């Protein structure tokens, strides 16, 4: 029964996040353009390595999940 509650809360969170991104797209426009994100664009080649964005997302999710577990 506990897994069902977690899935319901995760679904509601994703719905809320999707609505925010749909109606306020400029709110998170900075994400992916942080210093430390590597972007190489040349003719015929595009490489994007979001190192800083991945680290920030990992930190936020770790803190959020630790708060939920307590």
WOQUI-V855909 format. One record per pair of residues at least 12 apart in sequence whose C-alpha atoms are under 7 Angstrom apart, sorted by the first residue. I is the first residue (numbers start at 0). J is the second residue. D is the distance in Angstrom with one decimal. If there is no record, write none. Layout:
i=I j=J d=D
i=I j=J d=D
This chain:
i=30 j=52 d=6.5
i=31 j=49 d=6.2
i=31 j=52 d=5.6
i=33 j=51 d=6.4
i=33 j=52 d=6.5
i=34 j=51 d=6.8
i=35 j=50 d=6.1
i=35 j=51 d=5.0
i=36 j=48 d=5.9
i=36 j=49 d=4.4
i=36 j=50 d=5.2
i=36 j=51 d=5.5
i=36 j=52 d=6.8
i=37 j=49 d=6.2
